[in-house]
Amino acid sequence: AKVELHCTGGLYDFVKSVEPELPAALIVSQVAVAKDQKGAYAGERLPGLSVTVSRAEGVKCARCWTYSATVGSDPDHPDVCARCAGVLKQE
């Protein structure tokens, strides 16, 4: 899945600063952080945060099972994403 977090004010700065860690924390393939909130679900407990969920872009990586547009970008490892290809090259 792709989760889009729509934030306002200081919350945006914080969430944007941890954006690289969010896919693992939320157990999803992709996370995007944006300032607009059009069409997003807004909860009651955390003002300034709303969420949309959609299908992740790309192809499923054979190693980590996340969907990524980088799958197949490494000719030595055509079935994995760029991150996994880098790990496999180090092994």
PyMOL Python script that loads the backbone (N, CA, C, O; Angstrom):
from pymol import cmd

cmd.read_pdbstr("""\
ATOM      1  N   ALA A   1       0.836  -1.183   0.000  1.00  0.00           N
ATOM      2  CA  ALA A   1       0.000   0.000   0.000  1.00  0.00           C
ATOM      3  C   ALA A   1       0.880   1.246   0.000  1.00  0.00           C
ATOM      4  O   ALA A   1       2.052   1.212   0.375  1.00  0.00           O
ATOM      5  N   LYS A   2       0.282   2.323  -0.426  1.00  0.00           N
ATOM      6  CA  LYS A   2       0.933   3.634  -0.358  1.00  0.00           C
ATOM      7  C   LYS A   2       0.099   4.492   0.582  1.00  0.00           C
ATOM      8  O   LYS A   2      -1.094   4.689   0.353  1.00  0.00           O
ATOM      9  N   VAL A   3       0.719   4.999   1.630  1.00  0.00           N
ATOM     10  CA  VAL A   3       0.052   5.855   2.597  1.00  0.00           C
ATOM     11  C   VAL A   3       0.528   7.280   2.370  1.00  0.00           C
ATOM     12  O   VAL A   3       1.729   7.545   2.314  1.00  0.00           O
ATOM     13  N   GLU A   4      -0.422   8.190   2.240  1.00  0.00           N
ATOM     14  CA  GLU A   4      -0.087   9.605   2.115  1.00  0.00           C
ATOM     15  C   GLU A   4      -0.534  10.301   3.390  1.00  0.00           C
ATOM     16  O   GLU A   4      -1.710  10.261   3.752  1.00  0.00           O
ATOM     17  N   LEU A   5       0.408  10.935   4.065  1.00  0.00           N
ATOM     18  CA  LEU A   5       0.120  11.668   5.291  1.00  0.00           C
ATOM     19  C   LEU A   5       0.067  13.145   4.944  1.00  0.00           C
ATOM     20  O   LEU A   5       1.043  13.710   4.450  1.00  0.00           O
ATOM     21  N   HIS A   6      -1.065  13.763   5.199  1.00  0.00           N
ATOM     22  CA  HIS A   6      -1.273  15.177   4.896  1.00  0.00           C
ATOM     23  C   HIS A   6      -1.219  15.933   6.221  1.00  0.00           C
ATOM     24  O   HIS A   6      -2.039  15.701   7.109  1.00  0.00           O
ATOM     25  N   CYS A   7      -0.249  16.838   6.348  1.00  0.00           N
ATOM     26  CA  CYS A   7       0.006  17.495   7.626  1.00  0.00           C
ATOM     27  C   CYS A   7      -0.012  19.011   7.479  1.00  0.00           C
ATOM     28  O   CYS A   7       0.198  19.550   6.393  1.00  0.00           O
ATOM     29  N   THR A   8      -0.266  19.684   8.597  1.00  0.00           N
ATOM     30  CA  THR A   8      -0.216  21.138   8.621  1.00  0.00           C
ATOM     31  C   THR A   8       0.742  21.598   9.712  1.00  0.00           C
ATOM     32  O   THR A   8       1.049  20.853  10.642  1.00  0.00           O
ATOM     33  N   GLY A   9       1.206  22.826   9.584  1.00  0.00           N
ATOM     34  CA  GLY A   9       2.026  23.463  10.606  1.00  0.00           C
ATOM     35  C   GLY A   9       3.293  22.711  10.957  1.00  0.00           C
ATOM     36  O   GLY A   9       3.948  22.122  10.098  1.00  0.00           O
ATOM     37  N   GLY A  10       3.626  22.742  12.247  1.00  0.00           N
ATOM     38  CA  GLY A  10       4.837  22.099  12.737  1.00  0.00           C
ATOM     39  C   GLY A  10       4.805  20.590  12.614  1.00  0.00           C
ATOM     40  O   GLY A  10       5.854  19.948  12.561  1.00  0.00           O
ATOM     41  N   LEU A  11       3.623  20.020  12.569  1.00  0.00           N
ATOM     42  CA  LEU A  11       3.503  18.575  12.406  1.00  0.00           C
ATOM     43  C   LEU A  11       4.100  18.137  11.074  1.00  0.00           C
ATOM     44  O   LEU A  11       4.724  17.080  10.987  1.00  0.00           O
ATOM     45  N   TYR A  12       3.908  18.953  10.034  1.00  0.00           N
ATOM     46  CA  TYR A  12       4.472  18.630   8.720  1.00  0.00           C
ATOM     47  C   TYR A  12       5.990  18.503   8.809  1.00  0.00           C
ATOM     48  O   TYR A  12       6.563  17.547   8.286  1.00  0.00           O
ATOM     49  N   ASP A  13       6.645  19.459   9.465  1.00  0.00           N
ATOM     50  CA  ASP A  13       8.108  19.437   9.564  1.00  0.00           C
ATOM     51  C   ASP A  13       8.597  18.174  10.265  1.00  0.00           C
ATOM     52  O   ASP A  13       9.575  17.562   9.836  1.00  0.00           O
ATOM     53  N   PHE A  14       7.915  17.786  11.344  1.00  0.00           N
ATOM     54  CA  PHE A  14       8.330  16.583  12.060  1.00  0.00           C
ATOM     55  C   PHE A  14       8.128  15.331  11.214  1.00  0.00           C
ATOM     56  O   PHE A  14       9.042  14.517  11.078  1.00  0.00           O
ATOM     57  N   VAL A  15       6.935  15.174  10.645  1.00  0.00           N
ATOM     58  CA  VAL A  15       6.641  13.966   9.864  1.00  0.00           C
ATOM     59  C   VAL A  15       7.557  13.886   8.650  1.00  0.00           C
ATOM     60  O   VAL A  15       8.018  12.801   8.296  1.00  0.00           O
ATOM     61  N   LYS A  16       7.824  15.012   8.013  1.00  0.00           N
ATOM     62  CA  LYS A  16       8.722  15.031   6.852  1.00  0.00           C
ATOM     63  C   LYS A  16      10.132  14.595   7.265  1.00  0.00           C
ATOM     64  O   LYS A  16      10.826  13.941   6.487  1.00  0.00           O
ATOM     65  N   SER A  17      10.557  14.948   8.469  1.00  0.00           N
ATOM     66  CA  SER A  17      11.910  14.595   8.920  1.00  0.00           C
ATOM     67  C   SER A  17      12.078  13.093   9.156  1.00  0.00           C
ATOM     68  O   SER A  17      13.196  12.583   9.089  1.00  0.00           O
ATOM     69  N   VAL A  18      10.996  12.388   9.428  1.00  0.00           N
ATOM     70  CA  VAL A  18      11.076  10.941   9.658  1.00  0.00           C
ATOM     71  C   VAL A  18      10.502  10.139   8.488  1.00  0.00           C
ATOM     72  O   VAL A  18      10.314   8.927   8.603  1.00  0.00           O
ATOM     73  N   GLU A  19      10.227  10.796   7.379  1.00  0.00           N
ATOM     74  CA  GLU A  19       9.613  10.134   6.222  1.00  0.00           C
ATOM     75  C   GLU A  19      10.358   8.884   5.754  1.00  0.00           C
ATOM     76  O   GLU A  19       9.702   7.896   5.424  1.00  0.00           O
ATOM     77  N   PRO A  20      11.705   8.873   5.707  1.00  0.00           N
ATOM     78  CA  PRO A  20      12.393   7.658   5.244  1.00  0.00           C
ATOM     79  C   PRO A  20      12.135   6.422   6.116  1.00  0.00           C
ATOM     80  O   PRO A  20      12.198   5.295   5.623  1.00  0.00           O
ATOM     81  N   GLU A  21      11.847   6.625   7.398  1.00  0.00           N
ATOM     82  CA  GLU A  21      11.612   5.502   8.305  1.00  0.00           C
ATOM     83  C   GLU A  21      10.158   5.044   8.327  1.00  0.00           C
ATOM     84  O   GLU A  21       9.862   3.968   8.848  1.00  0.00           O
ATOM     85  N   LEU A  22       9.256   5.829   7.779  1.00  0.00           N
ATOM     86  CA  LEU A  22       7.832   5.537   7.904  1.00  0.00           C
ATOM     87  C   LEU A  22       7.357   4.270   7.197  1.00  0.00           C
ATOM     88  O   LEU A  22       6.500   3.582   7.751  1.00  0.00           O
ATOM     89  N   PRO A  23       7.855   3.914   6.005  1.00  0.00           N
ATOM     90  CA  PRO A  23       7.369   2.665   5.405  1.00  0.00           C
ATOM     91  C   PRO A  23       7.576   1.444   6.313  1.00  0.00           C
ATOM     92  O   PRO A  23       6.690   0.596   6.420  1.00  0.00           O
ATOM     93  N   ALA A  24       8.720   1.356   6.952  1.00  0.00           N
ATOM     94  CA  ALA A  24       8.970   0.226   7.857  1.00  0.00           C
ATOM     95  C   ALA A  24       8.098   0.325   9.106  1.00  0.00           C
ATOM     96  O   ALA A  24       7.566  -0.684   9.570  1.00  0.00           O
ATOM     97  N   ALA A  25       7.948   1.525   9.652  1.00  0.00           N
ATOM     98  CA  ALA A  25       7.149   1.700  10.864  1.00  0.00           C
ATOM     99  C   ALA A  25       5.671   1.408  10.620  1.00  0.00           C
ATOM    100  O   ALA A  25       4.992   0.865  11.490  1.00  0.00           O
ATOM    101  N   LEU A  26       5.175   1.767   9.442  1.00  0.00           N
ATOM    102  CA  LEU A  26       3.764   1.559   9.121  1.00  0.00           C
ATOM    103  C   LEU A  26       3.508   0.236   8.399  1.00  0.00           C
ATOM    104  O   LEU A  26       2.362  -0.117   8.120  1.00  0.00           O
ATOM    105  N   ILE A  27       4.581  -0.489   8.101  1.00  0.00           N
ATOM    106  CA  ILE A  27       4.526  -1.769   7.390  1.00  0.00           C
ATOM    107  C   ILE A  27       3.765  -1.625   6.065  1.00  0.00           C
ATOM    108  O   ILE A  27       2.801  -2.343   5.797  1.00  0.00           O
ATOM    109  N   VAL A  28       4.227  -0.679   5.253  1.00  0.00           N
ATOM    110  CA  VAL A  28       3.680  -0.446   3.916  1.00  0.00           C
ATOM    111  C   VAL A  28       4.835  -0.283   2.937  1.00  0.00           C
ATOM    112  O   VAL A  28       5.983  -0.121   3.352  1.00  0.00           O
ATOM    113  N   SER A  29       4.542  -0.326   1.657  1.00  0.00           N
ATOM    114  CA  SER A  29       5.587  -0.198   0.644  1.00  0.00           C
ATOM    115  C   SER A  29       6.057   1.234   0.460  1.00  0.00           C
ATOM    116  O   SER A  29       7.246   1.473   0.248  1.00  0.00           O
ATOM    117  N   GLN A  30       5.142   2.184   0.540  1.00  0.00           N
ATOM    118  CA  GLN A  30       5.495   3.573   0.253  1.00  0.00           C
ATOM    119  C   GLN A  30       4.748   4.529   1.171  1.00  0.00           C
ATOM    120  O   GLN A  30       3.605   4.279   1.553  1.00  0.00           O
ATOM    121  N   VAL A  31       5.416   5.634   1.520  1.00  0.00           N
ATOM    122  CA  VAL A  31       4.798   6.708   2.296  1.00  0.00           C
ATOM    123  C   VAL A  31       5.181   8.027   1.648  1.00  0.00           C
ATOM    124  O   VAL A  31       6.334   8.234   1.270  1.00  0.00           O
ATOM    125  N   ALA A  32       4.210   8.912   1.524  1.00  0.00           N
ATOM    126  CA  ALA A  32       4.460  10.261   1.024  1.00  0.00           C
ATOM    127  C   ALA A  32       3.888  11.244   2.038  1.00  0.00           C
ATOM    128  O   ALA A  32       2.839  10.996   2.633  1.00  0.00           O
ATOM    129  N   VAL A  33       4.580  12.355   2.230  1.00  0.00           N
ATOM    130  CA  VAL A  33       4.137  13.389   3.158  1.00  0.00           C
ATOM    131  C   VAL A  33       3.832  14.643   2.349  1.00  0.00           C
ATOM    132  O   VAL A  33       4.645  15.079   1.535  1.00  0.00           O
ATOM    133  N   ALA A  34       2.658  15.218   2.577  1.00  0.00           N
ATOM    134  CA  ALA A  34       2.245  16.397   1.821  1.00  0.00           C
ATOM    135  C   ALA A  34       1.589  17.417   2.748  1.00  0.00           C
ATOM    136  O   ALA A  34       1.198  17.097   3.871  1.00  0.00           O
ATOM    137  N   LYS A  35       1.475  18.649   2.257  1.00  0.00           N
ATOM    138  CA  LYS A  35       0.845  19.706   3.047  1.00  0.00           C
ATOM    139  C   LYS A  35      -0.646  19.851   2.769  1.00  0.00           C
ATOM    140  O   LYS A  35      -1.383  20.307   3.642  1.00  0.00           O
ATOM    141  N   ASP A  36      -1.106  19.478   1.591  1.00  0.00           N
ATOM    142  CA  ASP A  36      -2.531  19.633   1.296  1.00  0.00           C
ATOM    143  C   ASP A  36      -3.330  18.500   1.938  1.00  0.00           C
ATOM    144  O   ASP A  36      -2.779  17.452   2.271  1.00  0.00           O
ATOM    145  N   GLN A  37      -4.633  18.722   2.106  1.00  0.00           N
ATOM    146  CA  GLN A  37      -5.457  17.714   2.768  1.00  0.00           C
ATOM    147  C   GLN A  37      -6.714  17.392   1.983  1.00  0.00           C
ATOM    148  O   GLN A  37      -7.695  16.945   2.577  1.00  0.00           O
ATOM    149  N   LYS A  38      -6.728  17.595   0.711  1.00  0.00           N
ATOM    150  CA  LYS A  38      -7.924  17.358  -0.097  1.00  0.00           C
ATOM    151  C   LYS A  38      -8.210  15.863  -0.210  1.00  0.00           C
ATOM    152  O   LYS A  38      -7.342  15.083  -0.604  1.00  0.00           O
ATOM    153  N   GLY A  39      -9.425  15.475   0.136  1.00  0.00           N
ATOM    154  CA  GLY A  39      -9.854  14.098  -0.018  1.00  0.00           C
ATOM    155  C   GLY A  39      -9.269  13.122   0.973  1.00  0.00           C
ATOM    156  O   GLY A  39      -9.410  11.912   0.798  1.00  0.00           O
ATOM    157  N   ALA A  40      -8.615  13.612   2.010  1.00  0.00           N
ATOM    158  CA  ALA A  40      -7.968  12.731   2.973  1.00  0.00           C
ATOM    159  C   ALA A  40      -8.877  12.505   4.183  1.00  0.00           C
ATOM    160  O   ALA A  40      -9.692  13.361   4.528  1.00  0.00           O
ATOM    161  N   TYR A  41      -8.726  11.333   4.827  1.00  0.00           N
ATOM    162  CA  TYR A  41      -9.460  11.012   6.045  1.00  0.00           C
ATOM    163  C   TYR A  41      -8.800  11.729   7.216  1.00  0.00           C
ATOM    164  O   TYR A  41      -7.594  11.595   7.423  1.00  0.00           O
ATOM    165  N   ALA A  42      -9.570  12.480   7.974  1.00  0.00           N
ATOM    166  CA  ALA A  42      -9.039  13.201   9.132  1.00  0.00           C
ATOM    167  C   ALA A  42      -9.633  12.603  10.399  1.00  0.00           C
ATOM    168  O   ALA A  42     -10.853  12.549  10.560  1.00  0.00           O
ATOM    169  N   GLY A  43      -8.769  12.158  11.290  1.00  0.00           N
ATOM    170  CA  GLY A  43      -9.225  11.637  12.569  1.00  0.00           C
ATOM    171  C   GLY A  43      -9.497  12.770  13.543  1.00  0.00           C
ATOM    172  O   GLY A  43      -9.254  13.935  13.230  1.00  0.00           O
ATOM    173  N   GLU A  44      -9.999  12.430  14.718  1.00  0.00           N
ATOM    174  CA  GLU A  44     -10.339  13.435  15.720  1.00  0.00           C
ATOM    175  C   GLU A  44      -9.240  13.636  16.756  1.00  0.00           C
ATOM    176  O   GLU A  44      -9.206  14.676  17.413  1.00  0.00           O
ATOM    177  N   ARG A  45      -8.353  12.681  16.917  1.00  0.00           N
ATOM    178  CA  ARG A  45      -7.377  12.734  18.007  1.00  0.00           C
ATOM    179  C   ARG A  45      -6.127  13.545  17.706  1.00  0.00           C
ATOM    180  O   ARG A  45      -5.465  14.018  18.630  1.00  0.00           O
ATOM    181  N   LEU A  46      -5.794  13.715  16.446  1.00  0.00           N
ATOM    182  CA  LEU A  46      -4.577  14.447  16.099  1.00  0.00           C
ATOM    183  C   LEU A  46      -4.904  15.503  15.046  1.00  0.00           C
ATOM    184  O   LEU A  46      -4.818  15.232  13.848  1.00  0.00           O
ATOM    185  N   PRO A  47      -5.274  16.696  15.483  1.00  0.00           N
ATOM    186  CA  PRO A  47      -5.602  17.753  14.527  1.00  0.00           C
ATOM    187  C   PRO A  47      -4.395  18.073  13.640  1.00  0.00           C
ATOM    188  O   PRO A  47      -3.251  18.064  14.096  1.00  0.00           O
ATOM    189  N   GLY A  48      -4.670  18.350  12.387  1.00  0.00           N
ATOM    190  CA  GLY A  48      -3.594  18.693  11.464  1.00  0.00           C
ATOM    191  C   GLY A  48      -3.034  17.514  10.710  1.00  0.00           C
ATOM    192  O   GLY A  48      -2.111  17.678   9.911  1.00  0.00           O
ATOM    193  N   LEU A  49      -3.571  16.316  10.943  1.00  0.00           N
ATOM    194  CA  LEU A  49      -3.102  15.123  10.237  1.00  0.00           C
ATOM    195  C   LEU A  49      -4.287  14.426   9.589  1.00  0.00           C
ATOM    196  O   LEU A  49      -5.290  14.141  10.244  1.00  0.00           O
ATOM    197  N   SER A  50      -4.161  14.157   8.307  1.00  0.00           N
ATOM    198  CA  SER A  50      -5.157  13.349   7.610  1.00  0.00           C
ATOM    199  C   SER A  50      -4.423  12.362   6.715  1.00  0.00           C
ATOM    200  O   SER A  50      -3.241  12.541   6.421  1.00  0.00           O
ATOM    201  N   VAL A  51      -5.128  11.319   6.281  1.00  0.00           N
ATOM    202  CA  VAL A  51      -4.478  10.190   5.625  1.00  0.00           C
ATOM    203  C   VAL A  51      -5.271   9.750   4.399  1.00  0.00           C
ATOM    204  O   VAL A  51      -6.502   9.774   4.401  1.00  0.00           O
ATOM    205  N   THR A  52      -4.551   9.349   3.352  1.00  0.00           N
ATOM    206  CA  THR A  52      -5.155   8.631   2.233  1.00  0.00           C
ATOM    207  C   THR A  52      -4.335   7.366   2.009  1.00  0.00           C
ATOM    208  O   THR A  52      -3.122   7.353   2.220  1.00  0.00           O
ATOM    209  N   VAL A  53      -5.003   6.316   1.584  1.00  0.00           N
ATOM    210  CA  VAL A  53      -4.336   5.043   1.310  1.00  0.00           C
ATOM    211  C   VAL A  53      -4.698   4.626  -0.108  1.00  0.00           C
ATOM    212  O   VAL A  53      -5.860   4.695  -0.508  1.00  0.00           O
ATOM    213  N   SER A  54      -3.689   4.191  -0.869  1.00  0.00           N
ATOM    214  CA  SER A  54      -3.916   3.758  -2.247  1.00  0.00           C
ATOM    215  C   SER A  54      -2.976   2.602  -2.574  1.00  0.00           C
ATOM    216  O   SER A  54      -2.134   2.214  -1.763  1.00  0.00           O
ATOM    217  N   ARG A  55      -3.138   2.072  -3.761  1.00  0.00           N
ATOM    218  CA  ARG A  55      -2.262   0.989  -4.219  1.00  0.00           C
ATOM    219  C   ARG A  55      -0.851   1.549  -4.434  1.00  0.00           C
ATOM    220  O   ARG A  55      -0.688   2.629  -5.001  1.00  0.00           O
ATOM    221  N   ALA A  56       0.151   0.819  -3.984  1.00  0.00           N
ATOM    222  CA  ALA A  56       1.543   1.234  -4.167  1.00  0.00           C
ATOM    223  C   ALA A  56       1.931   1.152  -5.636  1.00  0.00           C
ATOM    224  O   ALA A  56       1.417   0.321  -6.385  1.00  0.00           O
ATOM    225  N   GLU A  57       2.838   2.018  -6.030  1.00  0.00           N
ATOM    226  CA  GLU A  57       3.325   2.040  -7.403  1.00  0.00           C
ATOM    227  C   GLU A  57       4.458   1.036  -7.565  1.00  0.00           C
ATOM    228  O   GLU A  57       5.173   0.741  -6.607  1.00  0.00           O
ATOM    229  N   GLY A  58       4.622   0.513  -8.770  1.00  0.00           N
ATOM    230  CA  GLY A  58       5.742  -0.364  -9.067  1.00  0.00           C
ATOM    231  C   GLY A  58       5.387  -1.835  -9.059  1.00  0.00           C
ATOM    232  O   GLY A  58       4.225  -2.225  -9.178  1.00  0.00           O
ATOM    233  N   VAL A  59       6.437  -2.643  -8.914  1.00  0.00           N
ATOM    234  CA  VAL A  59       6.353  -4.100  -8.981  1.00  0.00           C
ATOM    235  C   VAL A  59       6.828  -4.665  -7.641  1.00  0.00           C
ATOM    236  O   VAL A  59       7.656  -4.054  -6.966  1.00  0.00           O
ATOM    237  N   LYS A  60       6.308  -5.822  -7.261  1.00  0.00           N
ATOM    238  CA  LYS A  60       6.685  -6.447  -5.991  1.00  0.00           C
ATOM    239  C   LYS A  60       8.099  -7.005  -6.065  1.00  0.00           C
ATOM    240  O   LYS A  60       8.428  -7.766  -6.975  1.00  0.00           O
ATOM    241  N   CYS A  61       8.927  -6.624  -5.105  1.00  0.00           N
ATOM    242  CA  CYS A  61      10.305  -7.116  -5.001  1.00  0.00           C
ATOM    243  C   CYS A  61      10.278  -8.563  -4.510  1.00  0.00           C
ATOM    244  O   CYS A  61       9.570  -8.888  -3.557  1.00  0.00           O
ATOM    245  N   ALA A  62      11.045  -9.417  -5.159  1.00  0.00           N
ATOM    246  CA  ALA A  62      11.083 -10.834  -4.798  1.00  0.00           C
ATOM    247  C   ALA A  62      11.771 -11.073  -3.457  1.00  0.00           C
ATOM    248  O   ALA A  62      11.592 -12.131  -2.855  1.00  0.00           O
ATOM    249  N   ARG A  63      12.549 -10.115  -2.983  1.00  0.00           N
ATOM    250  CA  ARG A  63      13.295 -10.308  -1.734  1.00  0.00           C
ATOM    251  C   ARG A  63      12.573  -9.716  -0.525  1.00  0.00           C
ATOM    252  O   ARG A  63      12.381 -10.406   0.475  1.00  0.00           O
ATOM    253  N   CYS A  64      12.174  -8.448  -0.605  1.00  0.00           N
ATOM    254  CA  CYS A  64      11.562  -7.790   0.558  1.00  0.00           C
ATOM    255  C   CYS A  64      10.039  -7.698   0.475  1.00  0.00           C
ATOM    256  O   CYS A  64       9.386  -7.322   1.449  1.00  0.00           O
ATOM    257  N   TRP A  65       9.481  -8.033  -0.664  1.00  0.00           N
ATOM    258  CA  TRP A  65       8.040  -8.069  -0.895  1.00  0.00           C
ATOM    259  C   TRP A  65       7.368  -6.703  -0.851  1.00  0.00           C
ATOM    260  O   TRP A  65       6.143  -6.633  -0.752  1.00  0.00           O
ATOM    261  N   THR A  66       8.130  -5.619  -0.922  1.00  0.00           N
ATOM    262  CA  THR A  66       7.508  -4.307  -1.037  1.00  0.00           C
ATOM    263  C   THR A  66       7.391  -3.953  -2.507  1.00  0.00           C
ATOM    264  O   THR A  66       8.148  -4.455  -3.337  1.00  0.00           O
ATOM    265  N   TYR A  67       6.451  -3.099  -2.822  1.00  0.00           N
ATOM    266  CA  TYR A  67       6.277  -2.650  -4.200  1.00  0.00           C
ATOM    267  C   TYR A  67       7.156  -1.432  -4.428  1.00  0.00           C
ATOM    268  O   TYR A  67       7.167  -0.501  -3.622  1.00  0.00           O
ATOM    269  N   SER A  68       7.894  -1.444  -5.532  1.00  0.00           N
ATOM    270  CA  SER A  68       8.833  -0.367  -5.820  1.00  0.00           C
ATOM    271  C   SER A  68       8.967  -0.161  -7.320  1.00  0.00           C
ATOM    272  O   SER A  68       8.918  -1.113  -8.099  1.00  0.00           O
ATOM    273  N   ALA A  69       9.135   1.087  -7.709  1.00  0.00           N
ATOM    274  CA  ALA A  69       9.382   1.411  -9.116  1.00  0.00           C
ATOM    275  C   ALA A  69      10.808   1.061  -9.516  1.00  0.00           C
ATOM    276  O   ALA A  69      11.145   1.119 -10.698  1.00  0.00           O
ATOM    277  N   THR A  70      11.657   0.698  -8.547  1.00  0.00           N
ATOM    278  CA  THR A  70      13.058   0.384  -8.853  1.00  0.00           C
ATOM    279  C   THR A  70      13.305  -1.101  -9.101  1.00  0.00           C
ATOM    280  O   THR A  70      14.437  -1.491  -9.384  1.00  0.00           O
ATOM    281  N   VAL A  71      12.269  -1.941  -9.000  1.00  0.00           N
ATOM    282  CA  VAL A  71      12.451  -3.371  -9.280  1.00  0.00           C
ATOM    283  C   VAL A  71      12.904  -3.528 -10.726  1.00  0.00           C
ATOM    284  O   VAL A  71      12.288  -2.989 -11.646  1.00  0.00           O
ATOM    285  N   GLY A  72      13.997  -4.278 -10.912  1.00  0.00           N
ATOM    286  CA  GLY A  72      14.535  -4.509 -12.249  1.00  0.00           C
ATOM    287  C   GLY A  72      15.546  -3.483 -12.703  1.00  0.00           C
ATOM    288  O   GLY A  72      16.051  -3.577 -13.822  1.00  0.00           O
ATOM    289  N   SER A  73      15.861  -2.503 -11.866  1.00  0.00           N
ATOM    290  CA  SER A  73      16.808  -1.463 -12.278  1.00  0.00           C
ATOM    291  C   SER A  73      18.253  -1.951 -12.271  1.00  0.00           C
ATOM    292  O   SER A  73      19.113  -1.326 -12.891  1.00  0.00           O
ATOM    293  N   ASP A  74      18.534  -3.050 -11.585  1.00  0.00           N
ATOM    294  CA  ASP A  74      19.882  -3.620 -11.566  1.00  0.00           C
ATOM    295  C   ASP A  74      19.885  -4.882 -12.428  1.00  0.00           C
ATOM    296  O   ASP A  74      19.202  -5.851 -12.097  1.00  0.00           O
ATOM    297  N   PRO A  75      20.644  -4.887 -13.531  1.00  0.00           N
ATOM    298  CA  PRO A  75      20.633  -6.046 -14.424  1.00  0.00           C
ATOM    299  C   PRO A  75      21.149  -7.336 -13.776  1.00  0.00           C
ATOM    300  O   PRO A  75      20.806  -8.430 -14.223  1.00  0.00           O
ATOM    301  N   ASP A  76      21.968  -7.214 -12.733  1.00  0.00           N
ATOM    302  CA  ASP A  76      22.465  -8.402 -12.037  1.00  0.00           C
ATOM    303  C   ASP A  76      21.396  -9.033 -11.142  1.00  0.00           C
ATOM    304  O   ASP A  76      21.468 -10.220 -10.821  1.00  0.00           O
ATOM    305  N   HIS A  77      20.424  -8.249 -10.749  1.00  0.00           N
ATOM    306  CA  HIS A  77      19.349  -8.710  -9.855  1.00  0.00           C
ATOM    307  C   HIS A  77      18.016  -8.163 -10.377  1.00  0.00           C
ATOM    308  O   HIS A  77      17.458  -7.244  -9.779  1.00  0.00           O
ATOM    309  N   PRO A  78      17.503  -8.708 -11.472  1.00  0.00           N
ATOM    310  CA  PRO A  78      16.325  -8.131 -12.124  1.00  0.00           C
ATOM    311  C   PRO A  78      15.002  -8.287 -11.375  1.00  0.00           C
ATOM    312  O   PRO A  78      14.025  -7.625 -11.724  1.00  0.00           O
ATOM    313  N   ASP A  79      14.947  -9.138 -10.363  1.00  0.00           N
ATOM    314  CA  ASP A  79      13.689  -9.375  -9.654  1.00  0.00           C
ATOM    315  C   ASP A  79      13.583  -8.643  -8.323  1.00  0.00           C
ATOM    316  O   ASP A  79      12.614  -8.831  -7.587  1.00  0.00           O
ATOM    317  N   VAL A  80      14.575  -7.806  -8.008  1.00  0.00           N
ATOM    318  CA  VAL A  80      14.563  -7.125  -6.713  1.00  0.00           C
ATOM    319  C   VAL A  80      14.651  -5.611  -6.891  1.00  0.00           C
ATOM    320  O   VAL A  80      15.029  -5.116  -7.953  1.00  0.00           O
ATOM    321  N   CYS A  81      14.295  -4.886  -5.830  1.00  0.00           N
ATOM    322  CA  CYS A  81      14.356  -3.424  -5.849  1.00  0.00           C
ATOM    323  C   CYS A  81      15.810  -2.965  -5.701  1.00  0.00           C
ATOM    324  O   CYS A  81      16.696  -3.765  -5.400  1.00  0.00           O
ATOM    325  N   ALA A  82      16.036  -1.690  -5.914  1.00  0.00           N
ATOM    326  CA  ALA A  82      17.392  -1.144  -5.852  1.00  0.00           C
ATOM    327  C   ALA A  82      18.010  -1.321  -4.463  1.00  0.00           C
ATOM    328  O   ALA A  82      19.202  -1.607  -4.349  1.00  0.00           O
ATOM    329  N   ARG A  83      17.208  -1.153  -3.406  1.00  0.00           N
ATOM    330  CA  ARG A  83      17.735  -1.316  -2.046  1.00  0.00           C
ATOM    331  C   ARG A  83      18.207  -2.745  -1.822  1.00  0.00           C
ATOM    332  O   ARG A  83      19.300  -2.958  -1.297  1.00  0.00           O
ATOM    333  N   CYS A  84      17.403  -3.722  -2.210  1.00  0.00           N
ATOM    334  CA  CYS A  84      17.781  -5.127  -2.038  1.00  0.00           C
ATOM    335  C   CYS A  84      18.953  -5.503  -2.939  1.00  0.00           C
ATOM    336  O   CYS A  84      19.808  -6.292  -2.535  1.00  0.00           O
ATOM    337  N   ALA A  85      19.007  -4.959  -4.140  1.00  0.00           N
ATOM    338  CA  ALA A  85      20.137  -5.235  -5.033  1.00  0.00           C
ATOM    339  C   ALA A  85      21.433  -4.762  -4.398  1.00  0.00           C
ATOM    340  O   ALA A  85      22.458  -5.436  -4.503  1.00  0.00           O
ATOM    341  N   GLY A  86      21.400  -3.618  -3.743  1.00  0.00           N
ATOM    342  CA  GLY A  86      22.588  -3.120  -3.052  1.00  0.00           C
ATOM    343  C   GLY A  86      23.020  -4.035  -1.926  1.00  0.00           C
ATOM    344  O   GLY A  86      24.214  -4.255  -1.724  1.00  0.00           O
ATOM    345  N   VAL A  87      22.064  -4.566  -1.194  1.00  0.00           N
ATOM    346  CA  VAL A  87      22.373  -5.498  -0.103  1.00  0.00           C
ATOM    347  C   VAL A  87      22.963  -6.783  -0.664  1.00  0.00           C
ATOM    348  O   VAL A  87      23.942  -7.304  -0.128  1.00  0.00           O
ATOM    349  N   LEU A  88      22.378  -7.297  -1.736  1.00  0.00           N
ATOM    350  CA  LEU A  88      22.870  -8.543  -2.332  1.00  0.00           C
ATOM    351  C   LEU A  88      24.282  -8.384  -2.886  1.00  0.00           C
ATOM    352  O   LEU A  88      25.063  -9.335  -2.864  1.00  0.00           O
ATOM    353  N   LYS A  89      24.613  -7.214  -3.373  1.00  0.00           N
ATOM    354  CA  LYS A  89      25.965  -6.982  -3.894  1.00  0.00           C
ATOM    355  C   LYS A  89      26.999  -6.962  -2.777  1.00  0.00           C
ATOM    356  O   LYS A  89      28.166  -7.276  -3.009  1.00  0.00           O
ATOM    357  N   GLN A  90      26.582  -6.595  -1.564  1.00  0.00           N
ATOM    358  CA  GLN A  90      27.503  -6.560  -0.427  1.00  0.00           C
ATOM    359  C   GLN A  90      27.758  -7.945   0.143  1.00  0.00           C
ATOM    360  O   GLN A  90      28.765  -8.162   0.817  1.00  0.00           O
ATOM    361  N   GLU A  91      26.858  -8.885  -0.119  1.00  0.00           N
ATOM    362  CA  GLU A  91      27.002 -10.234   0.455  1.00  0.00           C
ATOM    363  C   GLU A  91      28.047 -11.035  -0.268  1.00  0.00           C
ATOM    364  O   GLU A  91      28.294 -12.189   0.084  1.00  0.00           O
TER     365      GLU A  91
END
""", "prot")
cmd.dss("prot")
cmd.show_as("cartoon", "prot")
cmd.util.cbc("prot")
cmd.orient("prot")
